[in-house]
Amino acid sequence: MDLFDVYSIMDIEPVRGQGCCVYDKAGNEYLDLYGGHAVISIGHSHPTYIKRITEQLQRLAFYSNSVQIPLQNELAERLGRLSGYDDYHLFLCNSGAEANENAIKLASFHNGRRKVLSFARSFHGRTHSAVTVTDNPGICAPVNNRDHVVFARLNDIEAVQSALEKGDISSVIIEGIQGLAGIYCPDPEFLQALQNLCDRTGTALILDEVQSGCGRSGKFFAHQYAGIRPDIITTAKGMGNGFPVAGVLISPRFEAHPGMLGTTFGGNHLACAASIAVLEVMEQEHLIENALATGNYLMAQLKSIPQIKEVRGRGLMIGLDFGTPAAPLRSKLIEKYRVFTGASSDKNVMRLLPALSLTKAQADAFLTALAEAMMNV
């Protein structure tokens, strides 16, 4: 049997990782400024992470949600405290797309409405409801009918108001920072006005923090720059540092009842151990503060490079818009300078999504490689 060929794959086989670096089978070191789609949050092979998962694996790897799993409660307590949402409830699942599916479903249960408002250039996942609210018809199959979805431009509060005042929108879903689109930040004033509109019209506000959450922006969640408190928040990617895990943070005004949501693997023992380790390391090593400081330094240096048309982002979620296709430069960086960077649906944009432990020295190493690569493309 062959693999179903749906991925564009680089001719590199990483076999080991440490911190912000990965190593291929020939022993070559690569500076990882992509983290496997923003997944690596505390660095590759962190000893606390390995210890937590190994010890749990030696005890019990899995049992279903039909039994008591105290690790879930520990995870919820730590996540609530560190994120500032200790009064919210947590539903655990397996991926960002699944988290968004459950968020959209929960909102519809809550207010009995069917329609969803999303935004241009958005990405929320590839499963049924998640892909219908993603602004990319090319990845929607005929079964993914989108007649219940309204799209508005990011930061266009008038368009949102016009749609919400009709009274039939169940939820608004918006990324804390649009990631795949090329790193676009919602204006804080827009998010504040959006929350006010949602509150006034009985519409649930869902913040998709799958990529921008878990400290990546320099705050635990990117929407916290606007000082708002959404009804529902979704998180994944960096939550498990490579272990598949996701969560839905739910306002206390939403009422749960048995069977409302469900999952086989969500909140399993290993996933909880991985997530607890991430939060433990994040807190002990002040990684959110480091993401802000190192990100601010890196963006300041990048903004001084004339070949870069625009630098966007917050913390260690950075987009470099070159105004011309970035693929040749990305290829040069990986092939000659051994630096991983990320692509975007905007072909002119390179994304930087390193572990939150990235050091100033590693940022400088990237800046040197980038300067040399730009001269040789």
C-alpha positions as a Markdown table, in Angstrom:
| # | Residue | x | y | z |
|---|---|---|---|---|
| 1 | Met | 0.0 | 0.0 | 0.0 |
| 2 | Asp | 1.2 | 3.5 | -0.9 |
| 3 | Leu | 0.4 | 6.7 | 1.0 |
| 4 | Phe | -2.4 | 8.9 | -0.2 |
| 5 | Asp | -0.4 | 11.6 | -1.9 |
| 6 | Val | -1.8 | 14.9 | -0.6 |
| 7 | Tyr | 1.3 | 16.6 | 0.9 |
| 8 | Ser | 4.2 | 18.6 | -0.6 |
| 9 | Ile | 7.1 | 17.0 | 1.1 |
| 10 | Met | 10.7 | 18.4 | 1.5 |
| 11 | Asp | 13.6 | 16.0 | 0.9 |
| 12 | Ile | 14.5 | 16.1 | 4.6 |
| 13 | Glu | 14.1 | 13.4 | 7.2 |
| 14 | Pro | 14.4 | 14.8 | 10.8 |
| 15 | Val | 15.2 | 12.0 | 13.2 |
| 16 | Arg | 15.9 | 14.0 | 16.4 |
| 17 | Gly | 15.1 | 17.3 | 17.9 |
| 18 | Gln | 16.4 | 19.4 | 20.8 |
| 19 | Gly | 15.1 | 22.8 | 21.8 |
| 20 | Cys | 14.8 | 25.0 | 18.7 |
| 21 | Cys | 16.8 | 22.6 | 16.5 |
| 22 | Val | 16.2 | 19.4 | 14.6 |
| 23 | Tyr | 18.7 | 17.0 | 13.1 |
| 24 | Asp | 18.4 | 14.9 | 10.0 |
| 25 | Lys | 19.6 | 11.3 | 9.5 |
| 26 | Ala | 23.0 | 12.5 | 8.3 |
| 27 | Gly | 23.4 | 14.5 | 11.6 |
| 28 | Asn | 22.9 | 17.9 | 10.0 |
| 29 | Glu | 21.5 | 20.6 | 12.4 |
| 30 | Tyr | 18.6 | 22.8 | 11.3 |
| 31 | Leu | 17.3 | 25.8 | 13.1 |
| 32 | Asp | 13.5 | 25.2 | 13.4 |
| 33 | Leu | 11.6 | 28.5 | 13.0 |
| 34 | Tyr | 8.4 | 26.8 | 12.0 |
| 35 | Gly | 7.8 | 24.2 | 14.7 |
| 36 | Gly | 5.7 | 21.9 | 12.5 |
| 37 | His | 2.8 | 24.4 | 12.0 |
| 38 | Ala | 3.3 | 26.2 | 15.3 |
| 39 | Val | 3.0 | 23.0 | 17.2 |
| 40 | Ile | 6.3 | 23.0 | 19.1 |
| 41 | Ser | 5.8 | 25.4 | 21.9 |
| 42 | Ile | 8.3 | 24.5 | 24.6 |
| 43 | Gly | 11.0 | 23.1 | 22.3 |
| 44 | His | 11.8 | 19.6 | 21.0 |
| 45 | Ser | 12.5 | 16.9 | 23.5 |
| 46 | His | 12.1 | 19.0 | 26.6 |
| 47 | Pro | 13.2 | 16.8 | 29.6 |
| 48 | Thr | 10.1 | 17.7 | 31.7 |
| 49 | Tyr | 7.8 | 16.8 | 28.7 |
| 50 | Ile | 9.6 | 13.5 | 28.2 |
| 51 | Lys | 9.5 | 12.6 | 31.9 |
| 52 | Arg | 5.8 | 13.4 | 32.3 |
| 53 | Ile | 4.7 | 11.3 | 29.2 |
| 54 | Thr | 7.1 | 8.4 | 30.0 |
| 55 | Glu | 6.0 | 8.1 | 33.6 |
| 56 | Gln | 2.3 | 8.2 | 32.5 |
| 57 | Leu | 2.9 | 5.6 | 29.8 |
| 58 | Gln | 4.4 | 3.3 | 32.3 |
| 59 | Arg | 1.3 | 3.5 | 34.4 |
| 60 | Leu | -1.7 | 3.8 | 32.0 |
| 61 | Ala | -1.8 | 5.1 | 28.4 |
| 62 | Phe | -5.5 | 5.3 | 27.8 |
| 63 | Tyr | -9.0 | 4.7 | 29.1 |
| 64 | Ser | -12.2 | 6.3 | 27.9 |
| 65 | Asn | -14.1 | 9.2 | 29.4 |
| 66 | Ser | -16.5 | 6.8 | 31.0 |
| 67 | Val | -14.1 | 6.7 | 34.1 |
| 68 | Gln | -12.6 | 9.3 | 36.4 |
| 69 | Ile | -9.4 | 10.9 | 34.9 |
| 70 | Pro | -8.0 | 13.2 | 37.6 |
| 71 | Leu | -5.4 | 14.4 | 35.1 |
| 72 | Gln | -8.2 | 16.2 | 33.2 |
| 73 | Asn | -9.0 | 18.2 | 36.3 |
| 74 | Glu | -5.4 | 19.1 | 36.9 |
| 75 | Leu | -5.0 | 20.2 | 33.4 |
| 76 | Ala | -8.2 | 22.3 | 33.6 |
| 77 | Glu | -7.0 | 24.0 | 36.8 |
| 78 | Arg | -3.5 | 24.8 | 35.4 |
| 79 | Leu | -4.9 | 26.0 | 32.1 |
| 80 | Gly | -7.5 | 28.2 | 33.7 |
| 81 | Arg | -5.0 | 29.8 | 36.1 |
| 82 | Leu | -2.3 | 30.4 | 33.5 |
| 83 | Ser | -4.7 | 31.7 | 30.8 |
| 84 | Gly | -6.8 | 33.9 | 33.2 |
| 85 | Tyr | -10.0 | 31.8 | 32.4 |
| 86 | Asp | -10.3 | 29.9 | 35.7 |
| 87 | Asp | -14.1 | 30.5 | 35.8 |
| 88 | Tyr | -14.6 | 28.8 | 32.3 |
| 89 | His | -15.2 | 25.1 | 31.7 |
| 90 | Leu | -12.9 | 22.9 | 29.5 |
| 91 | Phe | -13.9 | 20.3 | 27.0 |
| 92 | Leu | -10.9 | 18.2 | 25.7 |
| 93 | Cys | -10.6 | 16.8 | 22.2 |
| 94 | Asn | -7.9 | 16.0 | 19.7 |
| 95 | Ser | -7.3 | 18.7 | 17.1 |
| 96 | Gly | -8.0 | 22.3 | 16.3 |
| 97 | Ala | -10.5 | 21.3 | 13.7 |
| 98 | Glu | -12.4 | 19.1 | 16.2 |
| 99 | Ala | -12.3 | 21.9 | 18.8 |
| 100 | Asn | -13.8 | 24.3 | 16.2 |
| 101 | Glu | -16.5 | 21.7 | 15.3 |
| 102 | Asn | -17.5 | 21.5 | 18.9 |
| 103 | Ala | -17.4 | 25.2 | 19.4 |
| 104 | Ile | -19.8 | 25.9 | 16.5 |
| 105 | Lys | -22.1 | 23.0 | 17.6 |
| 106 | Leu | -22.1 | 24.3 | 21.2 |
| 107 | Ala | -23.1 | 27.8 | 20.1 |
| 108 | Ser | -25.9 | 26.4 | 18.0 |
| 109 | Phe | -27.2 | 24.3 | 20.9 |
| 110 | His | -27.1 | 27.4 | 23.1 |
| 111 | Asn | -29.1 | 29.9 | 21.0 |
| 112 | Gly | -30.9 | 27.5 | 18.5 |
| 113 | Arg | -29.6 | 29.3 | 15.5 |
| 114 | Arg | -27.9 | 27.8 | 12.4 |
| 115 | Lys | -25.9 | 30.4 | 10.6 |
| 116 | Val | -22.2 | 31.3 | 11.2 |
| 117 | Leu | -20.2 | 34.4 | 10.4 |
| 118 | Ser | -16.6 | 34.0 | 9.5 |
| 119 | Phe | -13.9 | 36.2 | 7.8 |
| 120 | Ala | -12.1 | 36.5 | 4.5 |
| 121 | Arg | -8.8 | 34.6 | 4.4 |
| 122 | Ser | -9.8 | 32.6 | 7.5 |
| 123 | Phe | -8.7 | 29.0 | 8.2 |
| 124 | His | -10.4 | 26.9 | 10.8 |
| 125 | Gly | -9.7 | 23.3 | 9.8 |
| 126 | Arg | -10.6 | 20.6 | 7.2 |
| 127 | Thr | -13.5 | 18.7 | 8.9 |
| 128 | His | -17.1 | 19.4 | 7.9 |
| 129 | Ser | -18.2 | 22.5 | 9.9 |
| 130 | Ala | -14.6 | 23.8 | 10.3 |
| 131 | Val | -14.0 | 23.8 | 6.5 |
| 132 | Thr | -17.3 | 25.4 | 5.7 |
| 133 | Val | -16.3 | 28.5 | 7.8 |
| 134 | Thr | -12.8 | 28.5 | 6.2 |
| 135 | Asp | -12.5 | 30.9 | 3.3 |
| 136 | Asn | -11.1 | 28.5 | 0.8 |
| 137 | Pro | -13.7 | 26.9 | -1.6 |
| 138 | Gly | -10.9 | 24.8 | -3.1 |
| 139 | Ile | -10.8 | 22.5 | 0.0 |
| 140 | Cys | -14.6 | 22.2 | 0.3 |
| 141 | Ala | -16.1 | 19.1 | -1.2 |
| 142 | Pro | -19.7 | 19.2 | -2.6 |
| 143 | Val | -20.9 | 17.7 | 0.7 |
| 144 | Asn | -19.5 | 20.8 | 2.5 |
| 145 | Asn | -22.5 | 23.1 | 1.7 |
| 146 | Arg | -21.8 | 26.6 | 2.9 |
| 147 | Asp | -25.3 | 28.2 | 2.5 |
| 148 | His | -25.3 | 28.8 | 6.3 |
| 149 | Val | -22.1 | 30.8 | 6.3 |
| 150 | Val | -21.6 | 34.5 | 5.9 |
| 151 | Phe | -18.1 | 35.9 | 5.2 |
| 152 | Ala | -17.0 | 39.5 | 6.1 |
| 153 | Arg | -13.7 | 41.3 | 5.7 |
| 154 | Leu | -11.5 | 41.4 | 8.8 |
| 155 | Asn | -11.9 | 44.6 | 10.8 |
| 156 | Asp | -15.1 | 45.6 | 8.8 |
| 157 | Ile | -17.4 | 46.2 | 11.8 |
| 158 | Glu | -20.1 | 47.7 | 9.6 |
| 159 | Ala | -20.5 | 44.5 | 7.5 |
| 160 | Val | -20.6 | 42.4 | 10.7 |
| 161 | Gln | -23.2 | 44.6 | 12.3 |
| 162 | Ser | -25.4 | 44.4 | 9.1 |
| 163 | Ala | -25.2 | 40.6 | 9.3 |
| 164 | Leu | -25.7 | 40.2 | 13.1 |
| 165 | Glu | -28.7 | 42.6 | 13.3 |
| 166 | Lys | -30.8 | 40.1 | 11.2 |
| 167 | Gly | -30.9 | 38.0 | 14.3 |
| 168 | Asp | -30.2 | 34.6 | 12.7 |
| 169 | Ile | -26.4 | 34.3 | 13.2 |
| 170 | Ser | -25.6 | 31.6 | 15.8 |
| 171 | Ser | -21.9 | 32.4 | 16.2 |
| 172 | Val | -19.0 | 34.5 | 14.9 |
| 173 | Ile | -15.7 | 32.6 | 14.6 |
| 174 | Ile | -12.5 | 34.6 | 14.3 |
| 175 | Glu | -8.8 | 33.7 | 14.6 |
| 176 | Gly | -6.9 | 35.5 | 17.3 |
| 177 | Ile | -4.3 | 36.1 | 14.6 |
| 178 | Gln | -5.0 | 34.9 | 11.1 |
| 179 | Gly | -2.2 | 32.4 | 10.6 |
| 180 | Leu | -2.3 | 30.6 | 7.3 |
| 181 | Ala | -3.5 | 33.8 | 5.5 |
| 182 | Gly | -0.2 | 35.4 | 6.2 |
| 183 | Ile | -0.3 | 36.7 | 9.8 |
| 184 | Tyr | -3.1 | 39.3 | 10.0 |
| 185 | Cys | -4.0 | 40.7 | 13.4 |
| 186 | Pro | -7.6 | 41.9 | 14.1 |
| 187 | Asp | -7.6 | 45.5 | 15.4 |
| 188 | Pro | -8.2 | 45.6 | 19.2 |
| 189 | Glu | -11.0 | 48.1 | 18.6 |
| 190 | Phe | -12.6 | 45.8 | 16.1 |
| 191 | Leu | -12.6 | 42.9 | 18.6 |
| 192 | Gln | -14.0 | 45.1 | 21.3 |
| 193 | Ala | -16.8 | 46.3 | 19.0 |
| 194 | Leu | -17.4 | 42.7 | 17.8 |
| 195 | Gln | -17.9 | 41.4 | 21.3 |
| 196 | Asn | -20.3 | 44.3 | 22.1 |
| 197 | Leu | -22.3 | 43.4 | 18.9 |
| 198 | Cys | -22.4 | 39.7 | 19.8 |
| 199 | Asp | -23.5 | 40.4 | 23.3 |
| 200 | Arg | -26.3 | 42.7 | 22.1 |
| 201 | Thr | -27.6 | 40.3 | 19.4 |
| 202 | Gly | -27.3 | 37.1 | 21.4 |
| 203 | Thr | -24.6 | 35.8 | 19.1 |
| 204 | Ala | -21.8 | 33.5 | 20.5 |
| 205 | Leu | -18.3 | 34.8 | 19.9 |
| 206 | Ile | -15.8 | 32.1 | 19.2 |
| 207 | Leu | -12.1 | 32.9 | 19.3 |
| 208 | Asp | -10.0 | 30.4 | 17.3 |
| 209 | Glu | -6.7 | 30.4 | 19.1 |
| 210 | Val | -5.6 | 27.1 | 17.7 |
| 211 | Gln | -2.4 | 28.6 | 16.2 |
| 212 | Ser | -2.2 | 32.0 | 18.1 |
| 213 | Gly | -2.8 | 30.6 | 21.6 |
| 214 | Cys | -0.6 | 28.9 | 24.3 |
| 215 | Gly | 1.6 | 32.0 | 24.7 |
| 216 | Arg | 2.7 | 32.3 | 21.1 |
| 217 | Ser | 1.6 | 36.0 | 20.8 |
| 218 | Gly | 3.3 | 37.1 | 24.0 |
| 219 | Lys | 0.0 | 36.8 | 25.9 |
| 220 | Phe | -1.6 | 33.4 | 26.6 |
| 221 | Phe | -4.2 | 34.2 | 24.0 |
| 222 | Ala | -3.8 | 36.7 | 21.2 |
| 223 | His | -7.3 | 38.2 | 21.8 |
| 224 | Gln | -6.2 | 39.3 | 25.3 |
| 225 | Tyr | -4.5 | 42.3 | 23.6 |
| 226 | Ala | -8.0 | 43.6 | 23.1 |
| 227 | Gly | -9.1 | 43.0 | 26.7 |
| 228 | Ile | -12.1 | 41.0 | 25.6 |
| 229 | Arg | -13.6 | 37.7 | 27.0 |
| 230 | Pro | -15.2 | 35.6 | 24.3 |
| 231 | Asp | -17.9 | 33.1 | 24.9 |
| 232 | Ile | -15.9 | 30.2 | 23.5 |
| 233 | Ile | -12.1 | 29.8 | 22.9 |
| 234 | Thr | -10.5 | 27.0 | 21.0 |
| 235 | Thr | -6.9 | 25.9 | 21.4 |
| 236 | Ala | -4.7 | 23.1 | 20.1 |
| 237 | Lys | -1.3 | 23.0 | 18.3 |
| 238 | Gly | 1.1 | 24.3 | 21.0 |
| 239 | Met | -1.1 | 22.9 | 23.7 |
| 240 | Gly | 0.6 | 19.4 | 23.4 |
| 241 | Asn | 4.0 | 20.3 | 22.0 |
| 242 | Gly | 3.5 | 17.5 | 19.4 |
| 243 | Phe | 1.1 | 15.3 | 21.2 |
| 244 | Pro | -2.4 | 15.5 | 19.6 |
| 245 | Val | -4.6 | 17.4 | 22.0 |
| 246 | Ala | -7.1 | 20.3 | 21.8 |
| 247 | Gly | -9.5 | 22.1 | 24.1 |
| 248 | Val | -12.6 | 24.2 | 24.1 |
| 249 | Leu | -12.8 | 26.8 | 26.8 |
| 250 | Ile | -16.5 | 27.6 | 27.5 |
| 251 | Ser | -18.1 | 30.5 | 29.3 |
| 252 | Pro | -19.9 | 29.6 | 32.5 |
| 253 | Arg | -23.2 | 30.8 | 31.0 |
| 254 | Phe | -23.2 | 27.8 | 28.7 |
| 255 | Glu | -24.9 | 24.8 | 30.4 |
| 256 | Ala | -23.7 | 21.3 | 29.8 |
| 257 | His | -25.8 | 18.1 | 29.8 |
| 258 | Pro | -24.8 | 14.5 | 29.3 |
| 259 | Gly | -24.2 | 13.5 | 25.7 |
| 260 | Met | -24.1 | 17.1 | 24.4 |
| 261 | Leu | -20.5 | 16.7 | 23.2 |
| 262 | Gly | -18.3 | 13.6 | 23.2 |
| 263 | Thr | -15.0 | 12.1 | 22.0 |
| 264 | Thr | -13.2 | 8.8 | 22.3 |
| 265 | Phe | -9.6 | 9.9 | 22.6 |
| 266 | Gly | -10.0 | 13.5 | 23.8 |
| 267 | Gly | -8.6 | 14.1 | 27.3 |
| 268 | Asn | -6.8 | 10.7 | 27.4 |
| 269 | His | -4.1 | 10.1 | 30.0 |
| 270 | Leu | -1.1 | 10.7 | 27.7 |
| 271 | Ala | -2.6 | 13.9 | 26.2 |
| 272 | Cys | -3.2 | 15.3 | 29.6 |
| 273 | Ala | 0.3 | 14.5 | 30.8 |
| 274 | Ala | 1.7 | 16.2 | 27.7 |
| 275 | Ser | -0.4 | 19.3 | 28.1 |
| 276 | Ile | 0.3 | 19.6 | 31.9 |
| 277 | Ala | 4.1 | 19.4 | 31.1 |
| 278 | Val | 3.7 | 22.2 | 28.5 |
| 279 | Leu | 2.0 | 24.5 | 31.0 |
| 280 | Glu | 4.5 | 23.6 | 33.7 |
| 281 | Val | 7.5 | 24.4 | 31.5 |
| 282 | Met | 5.8 | 27.5 | 30.1 |
| 283 | Glu | 5.3 | 28.9 | 33.6 |
| 284 | Gln | 8.6 | 27.9 | 35.2 |
| 285 | Glu | 10.7 | 29.1 | 32.2 |
| 286 | His | 8.7 | 32.3 | 31.6 |
| 287 | Leu | 8.2 | 31.3 | 27.9 |
| 288 | Ile | 5.3 | 33.7 | 27.3 |
| 289 | Glu | 7.5 | 36.6 | 28.4 |
| 290 | Asn | 10.3 | 35.3 | 26.3 |
| 291 | Ala | 8.0 | 35.0 | 23.2 |
| 292 | Leu | 7.2 | 38.7 | 23.6 |
| 293 | Ala | 10.7 | 39.9 | 24.2 |
| 294 | Thr | 12.4 | 37.8 | 21.5 |
| 295 | Gly | 9.5 | 38.4 | 19.1 |
| 296 | Asn | 9.7 | 42.1 | 19.6 |
| 297 | Tyr | 13.5 | 42.1 | 19.0 |
| 298 | Leu | 13.2 | 39.9 | 15.9 |
| 299 | Met | 10.4 | 42.0 | 14.4 |
| 300 | Ala | 12.3 | 45.3 | 15.1 |
| 301 | Gln | 15.4 | 43.9 | 13.2 |
| 302 | Leu | 13.3 | 42.5 | 10.3 |
| 303 | Lys | 11.5 | 45.9 | 9.9 |
| 304 | Ser | 14.9 | 47.5 | 9.1 |
| 305 | Ile | 15.4 | 45.2 | 6.1 |
| 306 | Pro | 14.4 | 47.1 | 3.0 |
| 307 | Gln | 13.7 | 44.0 | 0.9 |
| 308 | Ile | 10.8 | 43.1 | 3.2 |
| 309 | Lys | 7.6 | 45.0 | 2.3 |
| 310 | Glu | 5.9 | 44.4 | 5.6 |
| 311 | Val | 6.4 | 42.6 | 8.9 |
| 312 | Arg | 3.3 | 41.5 | 10.7 |
| 313 | Gly | 2.5 | 39.7 | 13.9 |
| 314 | Arg | 2.9 | 39.5 | 17.7 |
| 315 | Gly | 5.3 | 37.7 | 19.8 |
| 316 | Leu | 6.7 | 34.7 | 17.9 |
| 317 | Met | 4.0 | 34.6 | 15.3 |
| 318 | Ile | 5.5 | 36.6 | 12.5 |
| 319 | Gly | 4.7 | 37.1 | 8.8 |
| 320 | Leu | 7.3 | 38.5 | 6.4 |
| 321 | Asp | 5.7 | 40.0 | 3.2 |
| 322 | Phe | 8.3 | 40.3 | 0.5 |
| 323 | Gly | 5.9 | 41.6 | -2.2 |
| 324 | Thr | 7.2 | 38.8 | -4.4 |
| 325 | Pro | 7.0 | 35.0 | -4.1 |
| 326 | Ala | 8.8 | 33.8 | -1.0 |
| 327 | Ala | 9.3 | 30.2 | -2.1 |
| 328 | Pro | 12.8 | 30.6 | -3.6 |
| 329 | Leu | 14.0 | 32.3 | -0.5 |
| 330 | Arg | 12.5 | 29.6 | 1.7 |
| 331 | Ser | 14.2 | 27.0 | -0.4 |
| 332 | Lys | 17.5 | 28.7 | -0.2 |
| 333 | Leu | 17.2 | 29.0 | 3.6 |
| 334 | Ile | 16.5 | 25.3 | 4.1 |
| 335 | Glu | 18.9 | 24.0 | 1.5 |
| 336 | Lys | 22.0 | 26.1 | 2.1 |
| 337 | Tyr | 21.5 | 27.6 | 5.6 |
| 338 | Arg | 19.5 | 24.8 | 7.2 |
| 339 | Val | 16.7 | 27.0 | 8.5 |
| 340 | Phe | 13.1 | 25.9 | 8.6 |
| 341 | Thr | 10.5 | 28.6 | 7.8 |
| 342 | Gly | 6.8 | 28.4 | 7.0 |
| 343 | Ala | 4.7 | 29.1 | 3.9 |
| 344 | Ser | 1.4 | 30.9 | 3.7 |
| 345 | Ser | -1.7 | 30.9 | 1.4 |
| 346 | Asp | -0.3 | 34.3 | 0.4 |
| 347 | Lys | 2.7 | 33.2 | -1.8 |
| 348 | Asn | 4.6 | 36.4 | -0.9 |
| 349 | Val | 4.6 | 35.7 | 2.8 |
| 350 | Met | 7.0 | 33.7 | 4.9 |
| 351 | Arg | 5.9 | 32.6 | 8.4 |
| 352 | Leu | 8.0 | 32.3 | 11.5 |
| 353 | Leu | 6.5 | 30.1 | 14.2 |
| 354 | Pro | 9.4 | 28.9 | 16.4 |
| 355 | Ala | 9.3 | 27.4 | 19.9 |
| 356 | Leu | 8.6 | 30.0 | 22.5 |
| 357 | Ser | 12.1 | 29.2 | 23.9 |
| 358 | Leu | 13.8 | 30.8 | 20.9 |
| 359 | Thr | 16.9 | 32.8 | 22.1 |
| 360 | Lys | 18.2 | 36.2 | 20.9 |
| 361 | Ala | 21.3 | 34.3 | 19.6 |
| 362 | Gln | 19.1 | 32.0 | 17.5 |
| 363 | Ala | 17.2 | 35.0 | 16.3 |
| 364 | Asp | 20.4 | 36.6 | 15.3 |
| 365 | Ala | 21.6 | 33.4 | 13.5 |
| 366 | Phe | 18.4 | 33.5 | 11.5 |
| 367 | Leu | 18.8 | 37.2 | 10.6 |
| 368 | Thr | 22.4 | 36.5 | 9.4 |
| 369 | Ala | 21.2 | 33.6 | 7.3 |
| 370 | Leu | 18.3 | 35.6 | 5.9 |
| 371 | Ala | 20.5 | 38.5 | 4.9 |
| 372 | Glu | 22.9 | 36.2 | 3.1 |
| 373 | Ala | 20.2 | 34.2 | 1.4 |
| 374 | Met | 18.5 | 37.3 | 0.1 |
| 375 | Met | 21.7 | 38.3 | -1.6 |
| 376 | Asn | 22.0 | 34.9 | -3.3 |
| 377 | Val | 18.4 | 34.1 | -4.4 |
